[in-house]
Amino acid sequence: MKPVSLCLVQMGSKGLELVKAYPNVLPESVIDQIVIKSMPFNAKNGDFSSSTLDNTVFSGFVFSVPSQVGRDNIASLVAVYNDMKYDTETIRKVFSFTISELKKYNVADIETVSKILPNLYNGLAEGQLKIKISSIVTLEFDFKQKEEKDSDEDSINSFGKDLWR
């Protein structure tokens, strides 16, 4: 489930702007369109959306970025793929987990998310995420273990439905 690239987009003073793309392999015209489409109108914290652009497919998770002055800002973490053969639900879970853990430790800022993009990219490619943020904070997410747990939950839910028929 290796993405072509991960992008971090934020609302800047003049509208949506790309903060960072890793790896920076996408043409400028594609990046411009991803920036525009990565945060739908009226997007709010926790929203997840997917969109297509020619042969490119991308999914983005919108999150709030705490601000010291004024109101919080909004940003989007985006995974870009060449085709639709990827698991959007896993991407949503990984992005949601990553941002919620960063928020739990008060490090969900643009600098931190931008800094961990390469590790997040490698984690998605390898199917296992382990990112050390600080001496206290380490993000760990095992895709295979999560898939097995989801499969077990599906089996239990299916059994429960059959039982009550």
Secondary structure, 3 states (H helix, E strand, C coil): CCCCEEEEEEEECCEEEEEEEECCCCCHHHHHHHHHHCCCCCCCCCCEEEEEECCEEEEEEEEEECCCCCCCEEEEEEEEECCCCCCHHHHHHHHHHHHHHHHHCCCCCHHHHHHHHHHHHHHHHHCEEEEECCCCCEEEEEHHHHHHHHHHHHHHHHHHHHHCC
